[in-house]
């Protein structure tokens, strides 16, 4: 018997995110260039769409798992494409908020299968 080696988009493998921060940075970057632009070297498929991440973040905020303060830190440092550093005095509080927000987001991203194990 011949094995069917043709992969359709539905059966092709996705490139999962290495960690929750990679997911967050991908989300913010992709939102900023979502008008059909795809940079060279970008992975072809991810296990989620931008709307999936946006919906998850909205649900986590609306049910009180993420605070407005956490979202502000996520956006501020996400736009800088880096996490706040706990050893920089002016970023100390932001680093704690970032870590707690990423911990929450990681739980739900893992449940959805978006992250590597």
Secondary structure, DSSP 4 states (H G I P E B T S, - for coil): -----PPPTTTSPP--BSSHHHHHHHHHHHHHTTTT---TT--S--SS-HHHHHHHHHHHHHTTSS-HHHHHHHHHHHHHTSPPPTTSGGGHHHHHHHHHHHHHHHHHHHHTT-B--
